[in-house]
């Protein structure tokens, strides 16, 4: 191909790289008189440009146009795109540099300061791309370029705009795929990619964690055969970087493990949040330089630290790894100002904070684990006898990890008061909101004491993910603690030997011993179906908020299964898994199945938004499934959901499992909610306070039953905690949001609210129970 002119404009001069996707050429742009990099992709099975090949090329053009709109100094600038016959190509900027793959090949691992700085650059690039609705899907060392030297070196992401096209091509049944993996590099693929295939922006963050791990340790988090690595990603926590390399602090360990959390909701909320975490650990205390005179490197969250000393020491590689040594030309954008445009986020979940040692157990979702690994093994053609490897790695020089502060000496006698630990999400209005929620818990404890007509020796202690008392060490720090409640998903793997109550959602209930307060996904679907049948005489509903739920989830505990349990004929949107399907194909499927309504997610992805717009244009009825929003949403979360909701047409229905503080209190169904004190009414303007109050009442009732007037000493509290954990199953209590009882660690008969979109706003109609007459009240 040397000397060929693409589109009569780009003359191919020399190959500067090649791989599974195609070749990268140095080329001359004769129209603008400049050198560029051209990536020429592999051709499809035919050169007709029609049918499926035509759709593939159309997909490439769409993705390339979106990639060209990404404007960040940390993303390769895409100048142009086109096709040479049936071979698509991208035209990119050309700047000297090396890939991280080349740097790791030459130097094995890099200085901690370099690893963090380059990771921060990658997060900056991803933040801009994700805001434009573009997910890379193949972040790996080979797709990250570094140019410049020393502290001035800069990392940039390449290959935006082709990942989805290549994934589409990889699924072409006309191509031969021996042992075909899901598209991507298995060492850097998020667990959900093996289960569901698509994923969202948080799959990129998982890959960033894997890349950072390799930069620090010198190898990917998991190594071995493909099937074993997939099993590791699905089930295993990698060895902490500090165990394989001295000089890596516990904060860096926490960052890596949070980025690599098995569940997307447990990772940093988005690339901006990940960037803030990276910059926060870039101070010398956590990324120490071997130079004793190195000045502090902490910078504001909008800058990259540039003054960390890089003098190599015994554990730090010297030479080219400390710099981005010059090499063959690669596609890198010209320097440009940092992009500060508003960005799109996913639900805010503060990253969990694991203790320093040992590695914590994995909190595993009950959904999809067995089917996920089975599907992954089938995808690579692995037989049942394959060895499923565990995570691999070495030890640090002293054979251990950096330990946290030692626990306080444990007293043995009865404490002045036993405590409930309140798990609080730090961030939004941190100090003020923490004090409000602490007062809500105290008010509930006072009410519990009034109801029992005797003294209940309970107090509250607040813990959060950045506190000295993360979930796993609550009892060590506060030996008198009997139970943990609140936003427990933000804490590290807590001690499940005690009662743990998740106020936010029921997702983790039962699986690890946690009690869930809201209605389950299944119950929300069952009640939603009951309302749709009764109010609109619906019979057929398409659940497009989740794909392949009818066959993917062995526990049959999804919203879609709940719709079926209500008597509806409910079915997924597509006959094949994954959301990466063109709108026209989705609409053909819709027309074929003729549903009465379509259920969509409250956090639609890029493709979902296109489908919602198409359904809106056709005047189809929509219903919104409460899949992500919950009682612990922050102000930023609510603003994000509001932006998505603004795209919904009037008449859309929403089914939610939490009390929306912005709606008028439902005094008919919940009279206690309307008879609280003025102070409590003020507190109830914060989301989740009603649920927190009720959870505290339930825990206090359980504590009262368990103690039964005894005052056991601290040395006996392990037994008390175990009894309380089991005894909550027998608790029944009336709260602000109705009557609570538990079965299988889940609160029973919890309300599901119905809202309707009116004049661009949500109007609360009531609960399903109230609207259908189950509570003796007719709705409108």
C-alpha positions as MATLAB code, in Angstrom:
seq = 'XXXXXXXXXXXXXXXXXXXXXXXXXXXXXXXXXXXXXXXXXXXXXXXXXXXXXXXXXXXXXXXXXXXXXXXXXXXXXXXXXXXXXXXXXXXXXXXXXXXXXXXXXXXXXXXXXXXXXXXXXXXXXXXXXXXXXXXXXXXXXXXXXXXXXXXXXXXXXXXXXXXXXXXXXXXXXXXXXXXXXXXXXXXXXXXXXXXXXXXXXXXXXXXXXXXXXXXXXXXXXXXXXXXXXXXXXXXXXXXXXXXXXXXXXXXXXXXXXXXXXXXXXXXXXXXXXXXXXXXXXXXXXXXXXXXXXXXXXXXXXXXXXXXXXXXXXXXXXXXXXXXXXXXXXXXXXXXXXXXXXXXXXXXXXXXXXXXXXXXXXXXXXXXXXXXXXXXXXXXXXXXXXXXXXXXXXXXXXXXXXXXXXXXXXXXXXXXXXXXXXXXXXXXXXXXXXXXXXXXXXXXXXXXXXXXXXXXXXXXXXXXXXXXXXXXXXXXXXXXXXXXXXXXXXXXXXXXXXXXXXXXXXXXXXXXXXXXXXXXXXXXXXXXXXXXXXXXXXXXXXXXXXXXXXXXXXXXXXXXXXXXXXXXXXXXXXXXXXXXXXXXXXXXXXXXXXXXXXXXXXXXXXXXXXXXXXXXXXXXXXXXXXXXXXXXXXXXXXXXXXXXXXXXXXXXXXXXXXXXXXXXXXXXXXXXXXXXXXXXXXXXXXXXXXXXXXXXXXXXXXXXXXXXXXXXXXXXXXXXXXXXXXXXXXXXXXXXXXXXXXXXXXXXXXXXXXXXXXXXXXXXXXXXXXXXXXXXXXXXX';
ca = [
       0.000    0.000    0.000;
       3.026    2.271    0.194;
       2.513    5.296   -2.024;
      -1.254    4.837   -2.289;
      -3.349    7.981   -1.965;
      -6.498    7.571    0.086;
      -9.356    9.695   -1.200;
      -6.827   11.358   -3.498;
      -5.447   13.208   -0.477;
      -3.529   11.086    2.062;
      -0.379    9.469    0.641;
       0.772    6.452    2.707;
       4.495    6.835    3.390;
       5.542    4.141    5.880;
       4.030    1.700    8.378;
       4.654    2.839   11.941;
       2.562    0.212   13.706;
       0.213   -2.728   13.192;
      -2.130   -4.897   15.195;
      -5.335   -6.900   15.104;
      -7.401   -3.897   13.994;
      -5.184   -2.875   11.093;
      -2.112   -0.787   10.343;
      -0.983    2.704   11.302;
       0.809    4.632    8.563;
       2.726    7.845    8.459;
       0.996    9.725    5.685;
       1.219   13.041    3.893;
      -1.887   15.218    3.736;
      -1.379   16.858    0.340;
      -4.347   19.172    0.760;
      -3.050   20.813    3.962;
       0.636   20.048    3.460;
       1.245   18.233    6.758;
       2.207   14.799    8.043;
      -0.555   12.808    9.722;
      -1.113    9.315   11.085;
      -3.627    7.149    9.226;
      -5.062    3.989   10.766;
      -6.333    1.674    8.024;
      -8.688   -0.959    9.435;
      -9.167   -4.529    8.283;
     -11.575   -5.055    5.400;
     -14.900   -6.827    5.751;
     -15.880  -10.070    3.970;
     -17.072   -8.240    0.852;
     -16.377   -4.959   -0.890;
     -19.956   -4.315   -1.930;
     -20.677   -1.677    0.678;
     -24.217   -3.033    0.835;
     -26.253   -5.034    3.322;
     -24.479   -5.888    6.545;
     -21.182   -4.522    5.252;
     -22.938   -1.273    4.401;
     -24.309   -1.127    7.954;
     -20.803   -1.787    9.334;
     -19.340    1.082    7.325;
     -22.234    3.343    8.278;
     -21.561    2.471   11.918;
     -17.902    3.328   11.444;
     -18.758    6.707    9.942;
     -21.123    7.542   12.814;
     -18.549    6.615   15.432;
     -15.756    8.456   13.647;
     -17.812   11.652   13.478;
     -18.465   11.465   17.209;
     -14.783   10.769   17.924;
     -13.784   13.783   15.854;
     -15.905   15.965   18.131;
     -13.866   15.002   21.215;
     -11.734   18.011   22.067;
      -9.141   17.220   24.728;
      -5.354   17.438   24.884;
      -5.467   13.920   26.346;
      -7.243   12.290   23.408;
      -5.747   11.768   19.958;
      -7.244   14.342   17.617;
      -9.228   12.701   14.813;
      -8.977   14.952   11.745;
     -10.839   12.983    9.112;
     -12.229    9.578    8.155;
     -13.126    7.721    5.000;
     -13.001    4.373    3.211;
     -10.546    2.843    0.783;
     -12.791    0.332   -0.953;
     -14.331   -1.557    1.974;
     -11.463   -0.619    4.320;
     -12.296    2.264    6.663;
      -9.546    4.586    7.800;
      -9.068    7.316   10.404;
      -6.782   10.319    9.987;
      -5.154   11.530   13.213;
      -2.566   14.002   14.415;
       1.055   12.832   14.358;
       3.336   13.501   17.324;
       6.411   11.670   18.613;
       5.911    9.318   21.536;
       5.668    5.765   22.823;
       2.770    3.629   23.978;
       2.565    2.465   27.562;
       2.884   -1.045   26.177;
       6.305   -0.147   24.762;
       7.350    1.592   27.983;
       6.323   -1.433   30.077;
       8.054   -3.801   27.680;
      11.321   -1.880   28.054;
      11.139   -0.974   31.749;
       8.730   -3.509   33.315;
       7.149   -0.891   35.607;
       7.323    2.860   36.077;
       7.821    5.302   38.969;
       4.705    5.759   41.070;
       4.527    9.482   40.285;
       4.600    8.779   36.536;
       1.926    6.096   36.857;
      -0.405    8.458   38.722;
       0.245   11.433   36.441;
      -0.415    9.431   33.283;
      -3.506    7.863   34.851;
      -4.791   11.358   35.660;
      -4.305   12.336   32.003;
      -6.264    9.285   30.864;
      -9.100   10.195   33.239;
      -9.156   13.722   31.835;
      -9.474   12.396   28.312;
     -12.194    9.925   29.299;
     -14.161   12.629   31.111;
     -14.440   14.664   27.908;
     -15.226   11.614   25.773;
     -17.852   10.274   28.159;
     -19.489   13.689   28.281;
     -19.858   13.403   24.507;
     -21.480    9.996   24.922;
     -18.440    8.039   23.676;
     -17.193    4.980   25.560;
     -13.792    3.692   24.457;
     -14.322    0.000   25.393;
     -10.682   -0.984   24.804;
      -8.505    0.989   27.223;
      -5.167   -0.823   27.511;
      -1.454    0.105   27.507;
      -1.244   -0.221   23.710;
      -3.948    2.450   23.331;
      -2.318    5.061   25.579;
       0.477    7.217   24.147;
       3.027    9.179   26.156;
       4.933   12.105   24.691;
       7.349   14.550   26.256;
       9.888   13.910   28.990;
       9.961   13.736   32.782;
       7.366   15.727   34.667;
       6.287   17.381   31.406;
       5.280   14.074   29.808;
       1.652   13.721   28.787;
      -0.529   10.668   28.240;
      -3.110   10.558   25.476;
      -5.740    7.995   24.494;
      -5.851    6.624   20.961;
      -8.419    4.645   18.957;
     -11.611    6.418   19.940;
     -14.183    5.927   17.216;
     -13.286    2.391   16.156;
     -13.924    0.208   19.215;
     -17.646   -0.267   18.560;
     -17.073   -0.767   14.839;
     -14.475   -3.479   15.464;
     -16.719   -5.113   18.076;
     -19.510   -5.164   15.502;
     -17.180   -6.656   12.919;
     -16.013   -9.276   15.459;
     -19.610  -10.457   15.835;
     -20.064  -10.956   12.065;
     -21.095  -14.616   11.596;
     -19.367  -14.671    8.183;
     -15.967  -14.271    9.827;
     -14.098  -17.171   11.395;
     -13.480  -16.774   15.119;
     -11.641  -19.591   16.780;
     -11.924  -19.154   20.518;
     -13.441  -15.695   20.001;
     -13.381  -13.484   23.080;
     -15.826  -10.694   23.770;
     -14.283   -7.688   22.018;
     -11.430   -6.157   23.972;
      -8.259   -7.263   25.729;
      -9.145   -9.833   28.357;
      -6.544   -8.586   30.863;
      -8.317   -5.206   31.050;
     -11.988   -6.120   30.602;
     -14.588   -5.319   33.274;
     -16.657   -8.193   34.715;
     -19.894   -6.906   33.187;
     -18.364   -7.274   29.712;
     -18.255  -11.047   30.224;
     -21.819  -11.115   31.531;
     -23.703   -8.586   29.405;
     -21.322   -7.674   26.623;
     -21.877   -3.900   26.431;
     -21.214   -2.013   29.642;
     -21.077    1.757   29.992;
     -18.528    4.455   30.802;
     -17.594    2.688   34.030;
     -16.161   -0.226   32.050;
     -13.476    2.223   30.905;
     -12.722    3.069   34.549;
     -12.233   -0.611   35.361;
      -9.727   -0.834   32.514;
      -7.972    2.290   33.826;
      -7.572    0.501   37.178;
      -6.040   -2.503   35.415;
      -3.611   -0.276   33.499;
      -2.603    1.609   36.655;
      -2.030   -1.723   38.396;
       0.291   -2.841   35.591;
       2.208    0.445   35.639;
       2.809    0.012   39.376;
       3.456   -3.733   39.554;
       4.824   -4.595   36.135;
       2.119   -7.076   35.114;
      -1.671   -7.009   34.677;
      -3.838   -7.702   37.744;
      -4.550  -11.242   36.534;
      -2.407  -13.409   34.275;
      -2.783  -16.884   32.822;
      -4.995  -18.518   30.233;
      -8.002  -16.571   28.952;
     -10.594  -18.614   30.845;
      -8.697  -18.247   34.099;
      -8.299  -14.493   33.656;
     -12.024  -14.125   32.962;
     -12.821  -16.088   36.096;
     -10.477  -13.805   38.056;
     -12.162  -10.653   36.745;
     -15.577  -12.024   37.689;
     -14.714  -13.295   41.154;
     -11.298  -12.356   42.543;
      -9.758   -9.290   44.147;
      -6.222   -8.708   42.794;
      -3.213   -8.674   45.056;
      -2.767   -5.203   46.469;
      -0.021   -3.290   44.611;
       1.672   -2.544   47.953;
       2.166   -6.293   48.488;
       4.135   -6.538   45.244;
       6.015   -3.255   45.475;
       7.273   -1.278   48.408;
       6.718    2.464   48.151;
       3.062    2.085   47.180;
       0.873    3.426   49.977;
      -2.549    2.232   51.169;
      -4.331    5.131   49.459;
      -3.004    3.964   46.082;
      -4.133    0.429   46.961;
      -7.618    1.751   47.668;
      -7.684    3.716   44.419;
      -6.748    0.690   42.310;
      -9.223   -1.637   44.026;
     -12.028    0.922   43.816;
     -11.459    1.369   40.079;
     -11.511   -2.426   39.754;
     -14.661   -2.990   41.832;
     -16.687   -5.901   40.456;
     -19.942   -3.938   40.314;
     -19.986   -0.714   38.251;
     -21.930    1.110   40.982;
     -19.041    0.541   43.394;
     -16.455    2.270   41.178;
     -15.900    6.031   41.135;
     -19.020    7.664   39.760;
     -17.391    8.868   36.553;
     -14.033    9.838   35.068;
     -14.068   13.238   36.823;
     -14.524   11.522   40.183;
     -11.737    9.080   39.295;
      -9.477   12.023   38.377;
     -10.098   13.626   41.765;
      -9.167   10.348   43.461;
      -5.945   10.063   41.441;
      -4.895   13.621   42.236;
      -5.742   13.126   45.911;
      -3.267   10.231   46.214;
      -0.528   11.945   44.224;
       0.927   13.617   47.344;
       4.339   12.344   48.546;
       2.756   10.590   51.538;
       1.156    8.038   49.238;
       3.426    8.160   46.208;
       6.787    8.724   47.850;
       9.744    9.802   45.818;
      13.083    8.297   46.627;
      14.528   11.773   46.830;
      14.300   13.006   50.450;
      14.233   16.620   49.302;
      11.265   16.287   46.967;
       8.764   19.111   47.546;
       5.046   18.444   48.065;
       3.168   17.577   44.883;
      -0.459   18.083   45.875;
      -2.253   20.337   43.431;
      -5.823   21.509   42.988;
      -8.081   18.947   41.314;
      -7.909   20.782   37.975;
      -4.135   20.337   37.590;
      -1.722   17.469   37.236;
       1.061   17.352   39.860;
       4.284   18.225   38.096;
       6.887   18.667   40.806;
       7.178   15.206   42.368;
      10.814   14.228   42.512;
      11.598   11.383   40.125;
      15.030   10.332   41.346;
      15.124    6.530   40.969;
      15.790    4.434   44.054;
      16.192    0.712   44.752;
      12.566   -0.072   43.830;
      12.130    2.554   41.127;
      13.251    1.779   37.552;
      15.600    4.324   36.108;
      16.166    5.204   32.504;
      13.494    5.588   29.877;
      10.581    4.679   32.152;
      11.072    7.917   34.029;
      10.706    9.756   30.749;
       8.690    9.319   27.596;
      11.708    8.566   25.450;
      11.350    9.442   21.829;
      10.497    6.676   19.378;
       8.548    6.095   16.201;
       5.891    8.645   15.394;
       2.430    7.862   16.725;
      -1.001    9.429   16.550;
      -1.126   12.089   19.256;
      -3.122   15.346   19.284;
      -1.468   18.715   19.290;
      -1.496   20.473   22.691;
      -4.762   22.243   23.437;
      -6.338   23.891   26.474;
      -8.010   21.598   28.991;
     -11.693   21.047   28.250;
     -13.908   22.350   31.047;
     -17.287   21.775   29.453;
     -20.134   20.330   31.537;
     -19.881   16.583   31.686;
     -22.305   13.712   31.829;
     -22.142   11.539   34.903;
     -23.489    8.233   36.173;
     -25.149    7.782   39.583;
     -22.880    9.155   42.293;
     -21.399    6.385   44.394;
     -18.433    7.300   46.557;
     -15.721    4.722   46.054;
     -15.311    2.091   48.715;
     -12.233    2.227   50.928;
     -10.706   -1.179   51.695;
      -8.586   -1.606   54.836;
      -4.848   -1.822   54.440;
      -4.598   -5.599   54.889;
      -5.531   -8.332   54.212;
      -7.428   -8.190   50.907;
     -11.160   -7.987   51.620;
     -13.680  -10.588   50.450;
     -15.549   -9.699   47.293;
     -19.164   -8.587   47.660;
     -20.662  -10.597   44.845;
     -23.917   -9.896   43.112;
     -26.196  -12.886   43.152;
     -27.145  -12.090   39.579;
     -25.279  -13.404   36.624;
     -22.202  -14.893   38.327;
     -22.833  -18.510   37.357;
     -24.288  -17.671   33.955;
     -21.653  -15.006   33.415;
     -18.675  -17.315   33.808;
     -20.435  -20.039   31.820;
     -21.049  -17.635   28.938;
     -17.483  -16.379   29.126;
     -16.070  -19.904   29.025;
     -18.286  -20.800   26.081;
     -17.123  -17.649   24.289;
     -13.529  -18.892   24.309;
     -14.347  -22.551   23.730;
     -12.902  -23.706   27.063;
     -13.783  -27.172   28.287;
     -15.120  -27.856   31.747;
     -11.784  -29.271   32.845;
      -9.867  -26.010   32.387;
      -7.930  -24.771   35.383;
      -9.530  -21.611   36.772;
      -6.622  -19.622   38.080;
      -6.691  -17.364   41.094;
      -5.076  -13.942   41.116;
      -1.331  -13.993   40.861;
       1.333  -11.731   42.220;
       4.352  -11.435   44.455;
       5.096  -10.072   47.878;
       6.788   -6.874   48.918;
      10.270   -6.987   50.349;
       8.998   -7.287   53.910;
       6.258   -9.738   52.894;
       3.318   -7.619   53.980;
       1.174   -4.598   53.311;
       1.281   -1.221   54.952;
      -0.889   -1.466   58.040;
      -3.374    1.122   59.204;
      -3.558    2.633   62.689;
      -3.741   -0.008   65.444;
      -7.182   -0.569   66.977;
      -7.884    0.895   70.372;
      -7.728   -1.467   73.374;
     -11.079   -3.192   73.816;
     -12.820   -2.678   77.134;
     -14.661   -5.625   78.673;
     -17.373   -4.200   80.942;
     -20.799   -2.858   79.938;
     -20.483    0.441   78.043;
     -22.397    3.558   79.049;
     -24.407    3.113   75.859;
     -24.400    0.747   72.939;
     -24.151    2.357   69.527;
     -25.573    2.134   66.040;
     -23.021    2.993   63.343;
     -24.417    5.356   60.709;
     -22.801    4.890   57.286;
     -22.651    8.331   55.717;
     -21.698    9.253   52.167;
     -19.150   12.022   52.196;
     -19.206   14.755   49.611;
     -22.386   16.758   49.113;
     -22.902   19.252   52.012;
     -20.732   16.829   53.930;
     -20.687   18.308   57.409;
     -24.222   19.709   57.367;
     -25.862   16.591   55.956;
     -23.954   14.348   58.335;
     -25.235   16.339   61.306;
     -28.806   16.248   59.987;
     -28.744   12.483   59.524;
     -27.175   11.984   62.909;
     -30.013   14.010   64.443;
     -32.579   11.975   62.484;
     -31.153    8.776   63.970;
     -31.232   10.271   67.467;
     -34.849   11.366   66.967;
     -35.769    7.828   65.895;
     -33.981    6.389   68.931;
     -35.964    8.729   71.176;
     -39.191    7.595   69.496;
     -38.197    3.938   69.946;
     -37.616    4.565   73.643;
     -40.986    6.301   73.947;
     -42.715    3.321   72.358;
     -40.964    0.754   74.538;
     -41.692    2.801   77.679;
     -38.252    2.083   79.094;
     -34.663    3.177   78.608;
     -32.997    1.824   75.450;
     -29.260    2.420   75.918;
     -28.449    3.376   72.331;
     -26.429    6.152   70.756;
     -25.082    6.791   67.248;
     -21.574    7.015   65.773;
     -20.971    8.205   62.190;
     -18.598    6.339   59.857;
     -17.782    7.017   56.211;
     -15.474    5.700   53.526;
     -12.775    8.281   54.340;
     -13.126    7.940   58.102;
     -10.656    6.127   60.316;
     -13.408    3.583   60.900;
     -14.392    2.062   57.557;
     -16.939   -0.717   57.557;
     -14.572   -3.611   58.139;
     -13.159   -2.013   61.305;
     -16.260   -0.471   62.857;
     -16.224   -2.931   65.744;
     -12.481   -2.515   66.290;
     -12.836    1.267   66.533;
     -16.171    1.270   68.311;
     -16.430   -1.999   70.282;
     -19.876   -1.085   71.636;
     -21.405   -1.004   68.138;
     -24.275   -3.453   67.621;
     -25.456   -2.629   64.091;
     -24.580   -0.673   60.958;
     -27.133    1.145   58.817;
     -27.353    3.803   56.124;
     -25.556    4.018   52.805;
     -23.513    0.879   53.402;
     -22.604    0.444   49.721;
     -20.014    3.201   50.133;
     -18.139    1.347   52.841;
     -15.596   -1.381   52.505;
     -16.739   -4.963   53.096;
     -18.152   -4.580   56.552;
     -18.417   -7.169   59.286;
     -21.433   -9.220   58.211;
     -21.461  -10.907   61.612;
     -23.590   -7.997   62.817;
     -26.882   -6.539   61.657;
     -26.381   -4.365   58.568;
     -29.309   -2.419   57.084;
     -29.014   -0.821   53.635;
     -31.317    2.198   53.514;
     -30.629    2.959   49.839;
     -31.665   -0.152   47.947;
     -32.357   -3.849   48.276;
     -29.781   -4.960   45.731;
     -27.371   -6.508   48.215;
     -29.987   -7.797   50.643;
     -29.721  -11.434   51.706;
     -26.674  -12.156   49.538;
     -24.170  -11.114   52.213;
     -26.499  -10.882   55.196;
     -27.513   -7.266   54.643;
     -31.109   -6.205   55.262;
     -32.658   -4.097   52.495;
     -35.296   -1.462   53.321;
     -36.825   -0.525   49.922;
     -38.861   -2.744   47.638;
     -36.831   -5.207   45.564;
     -36.526   -4.944   41.790;
     -38.913   -7.888   41.466;
     -41.517   -6.308   43.773;
     -41.239   -2.967   41.978;
     -41.898   -4.744   38.679;
     -44.806   -6.709   40.119;
     -46.476   -3.575   41.454;
     -45.747   -1.631   38.251;
     -47.388   -4.396   36.224;
     -50.373   -4.419   38.530;
     -50.865   -0.688   37.964;
     -50.407   -0.895   34.179;
     -52.967   -3.679   33.955;
     -55.492   -1.966   36.213;
     -55.185    1.615   34.994;
     -54.638    1.009   31.267;
     -55.758   -2.595   30.658;
     -52.307   -3.346   29.258;
     -51.372   -6.868   28.288;
     -47.956   -6.733   26.591;
     -44.987   -4.727   27.892;
     -41.459   -4.539   26.478;
     -38.783   -4.070   29.167;
     -35.974   -2.266   27.336;
     -34.236   -1.169   30.547;
     -32.440   -4.507   30.803;
     -31.447   -6.897   28.044;
     -31.890  -10.665   28.113;
     -33.233  -10.637   31.673;
     -35.576  -13.509   30.842;
     -32.662  -15.930   30.398;
     -29.668  -14.253   32.048;
     -30.713  -14.161   35.703;
     -31.038  -17.503   37.414;
     -32.696  -16.048   40.519;
     -35.574  -14.566   38.457;
     -35.485  -11.500   40.687;
     -35.591   -8.679   38.150;
     -38.082   -5.954   37.322;
     -39.069   -7.844   34.169;
     -39.810  -11.009   36.107;
     -41.957   -8.921   38.441;
     -43.919   -7.619   35.445;
     -44.613  -11.205   34.463;
     -45.652  -12.113   37.993;
     -48.333   -9.402   37.786;
     -49.964  -11.228   34.874;
     -48.488   -9.171   32.047;
     -46.806  -10.663   29.010;
     -43.387   -9.075   29.456;
     -40.342   -9.546   27.238;
     -36.918   -7.945   26.622;
     -36.400   -5.417   23.868;
     -34.178   -7.550   21.653;
     -33.600  -11.148   20.731;
     -29.895  -10.848   21.425;
     -28.040   -9.358   24.414;
     -26.398   -5.955   24.474;
     -27.603   -2.430   23.925;
     -25.331   -1.660   20.950;
     -28.115   -2.007   18.366;
     -29.146    0.589   15.765;
     -32.387    2.458   16.364;
     -33.967    1.160   13.177;
     -33.354   -2.437   14.256;
     -34.830   -1.682   17.659;
     -37.932   -0.152   16.033;
     -38.345   -3.171   13.764;
     -38.271   -5.384   16.844;
     -40.788   -3.079   18.536;
     -43.163   -3.216   15.552;
     -42.891   -6.990   15.386;
     -43.712   -7.513   19.083;
     -46.420   -4.818   19.313;
     -46.159   -3.961   23.031;
     -48.653   -1.690   24.780;
     -45.804    0.161   26.492;
     -42.010    0.205   26.710;
     -40.125    0.275   30.014;
     -36.898    2.292   29.863;
     -34.126    2.939   32.374;
     -33.979    6.058   34.525;
     -30.325    6.355   33.439;
     -30.375    5.805   29.670;
     -27.169    5.236   27.794;
     -26.278    6.894   24.510;
     -28.130    4.302   22.389;
     -31.073    4.219   24.814;
     -31.523    7.974   24.444;
     -31.827    7.565   20.669;
     -34.516    4.912   21.150;
     -36.425    7.038   23.628;
     -36.398    9.924   21.153;
     -37.679    7.622   18.395;
     -40.465    6.234   20.590;
     -41.365    9.750   21.692;
     -41.668   10.842   18.060;
     -43.959    7.898   17.355;
     -46.149    8.748   20.345;
     -45.600    5.403   22.093;
     -46.328    5.088   25.798;
     -43.243    4.968   28.026;
     -42.749    3.805   31.590;
     -39.553    4.497   33.538;
     -38.068    1.790   35.677;
     -36.322    2.991   38.844;
     -33.104    1.065   38.273;
     -30.447    3.441   39.624;
     -32.006    6.337   41.528;
     -32.441    5.583   45.230;
     -32.949    7.086   48.659;
     -29.273    8.040   49.007;
     -28.949   10.178   45.874;
     -27.015   13.409   46.259;
     -28.024   16.778   44.871;
     -25.714   16.180   41.905;
     -27.396   12.825   41.278;
     -30.846   14.394   41.260;
     -29.742   17.125   38.857;
     -28.376   14.476   36.515;
     -31.635   12.509   36.560;
     -33.543   15.734   35.952;
     -31.549   16.318   32.768;
     -32.420   12.864   31.492;
     -36.056   13.170   32.551;
     -36.391   16.379   30.539;
     -36.195   14.255   27.357;
     -39.263   12.213   28.317;
     -42.675   13.101   26.863;
     -45.625   14.154   28.994;
     -47.686   11.151   29.999;
     -44.628    9.030   30.800;
     -45.024    7.014   34.009;
     -42.315    6.488   36.603;
     -42.180    3.746   39.230;
     -39.858    4.462   42.174;
     -39.039    2.732   45.457;
     -38.070    5.763   47.561;
     -39.855    8.783   48.968;
     -39.295   11.818   46.734;
     -38.896   14.805   49.040;
     -39.844   17.166   46.220;
     -43.360   15.750   46.001;
     -46.260   16.677   48.267;
     -46.390   14.311   51.280;
     -48.885   11.478   50.826;
     -50.832   11.946   54.045;
     -53.585    9.485   53.106;
     -51.268    6.528   52.763;
     -48.643    7.718   55.266;
     -50.302    9.795   58.025;
     -47.188    9.621   60.233;
     -45.267   11.443   57.512;
     -47.583   14.408   57.944;
     -47.710   14.496   61.750;
     -44.032   14.956   62.558;
     -42.553   17.952   64.331;
     -41.575   21.111   62.478;
     -37.926   20.209   62.946;
     -38.476   16.763   61.446;
     -40.383   18.258   58.506;
     -37.345   20.412   57.814;
     -35.076   17.344   57.930;
     -37.374   15.469   55.562;
     -36.492   17.927   52.793;
     -33.276   15.910   52.421;
     -33.635   12.730   50.409;
     -33.431    9.496   52.353;
     -34.100   10.905   55.818;
     -37.547    9.254   56.042;
     -36.053    5.887   55.122;
     -33.188    6.420   57.586;
     -35.636    7.244   60.393;
     -37.613    4.065   59.731;
     -34.482    1.907   59.505;
     -33.378    3.226   62.881;
     -36.764    2.350   64.408;
     -36.427   -1.208   63.105;
     -32.870   -1.632   64.397;
     -33.757   -0.102   67.784;
     -36.702   -2.496   68.131;
     -34.389   -5.385   67.323;
     -31.808   -4.221   69.863;
     -34.495   -3.889   72.542;
     -35.699   -7.447   71.914;
     -32.166   -8.829   71.823;
     -30.948   -7.164   75.028;
     -34.211   -7.836   76.883;
     -33.062   -5.700   79.820;
     -29.557   -7.197   80.044;
     -26.413   -5.055   79.987;
     -23.772   -7.373   78.484;
     -20.147   -6.326   78.562;
     -18.190   -5.496   75.441;
     -16.537   -8.899   75.585;
     -19.965  -10.514   75.111;
     -21.147   -8.355   72.247;
     -20.081  -10.679   69.434;
     -22.857  -13.001   70.565;
     -25.304  -10.086   70.913;
     -24.512   -8.873   67.397;
     -25.079  -12.350   65.972;
     -28.402  -12.664   67.781;
     -29.486   -9.219   66.603;
     -28.575  -10.025   63.002;
     -30.825  -13.078   63.075;
     -33.486  -11.416   65.230;
     -34.284   -8.603   62.794;
     -36.252  -11.179   60.797;
     -38.830  -11.138   63.641;
     -39.074   -7.355   64.003;
     -42.226   -5.494   63.010;
     -42.447   -1.750   63.343;
     -44.549    1.145   62.056;
     -42.505    3.923   60.478;
     -43.053    7.121   58.540;
     -43.383    5.111   55.322;
     -45.629    2.325   56.532;
     -45.351   -1.003   58.291;
     -42.062   -2.938   58.193;
     -41.430   -6.636   58.567;
     -38.632   -8.734   57.108;
     -38.386  -11.995   55.231;
     -35.158  -13.322   53.753;
     -33.507  -10.073   54.893;
     -35.826   -7.942   52.755;
     -38.505   -5.590   54.013;
     -41.921   -6.845   52.955;
     -44.845   -4.994   51.345;
     -42.840   -1.852   50.721;
     -44.516    0.933   48.748;
     -43.840    1.628   45.084;
     -44.808    5.146   44.036;
     -46.271    6.113   40.660;
     -45.413    9.472   39.083;
     -46.665   10.911   35.808;
     -44.900   13.419   33.571;
     -47.081   16.552   33.397;
     -45.926   19.832   31.826;
     -42.324   18.677   31.943;
     -42.406   17.737   35.640;
     -43.113   14.651   37.684;
     -46.464   14.657   39.443;
     -46.875   12.072   42.195;
     -50.092   10.080   41.721;
     -49.649    7.959   44.841;
     -48.561    4.443   45.671;
     -49.634    1.442   43.639;
     -51.409    0.082   46.710;
     -53.336    3.305   47.171;
     -54.113    3.821   43.480;
     -55.440    0.301   43.027;
     -57.516    0.361   46.198;
     -55.433   -2.115   48.189;
     -55.077    0.399   51.039;
     -58.743    1.450   50.923;
     -58.098    4.593   48.897;
     -58.858    5.191   45.247;
     -56.330    7.083   43.192;
     -56.616    9.291   40.159;
];
